[in-house]
């Protein structure tokens, strides 16, 4: 179930980003994938993810203990 949800989020994100186009005509549905756009979007997501992880690591290593 988790895999299906993740797949749906990925495909939905690519549709929103314009990397996947869905069109309908004469009762036929056509799905096209812009491979260059997919590579660009995934590369950007990976870079942003690495930056988020690096910032989280730096914030965690700054000392300061948190108590509850």
Buried (B, 14 or more C-beta within 10 A) or exposed (E): EEEEEEEEEEEEBBEEBEBBEEEEEEEEEEEEEBEEBBEEBBEEEEEEEEEEEEEEEEEEEEEEEEEE
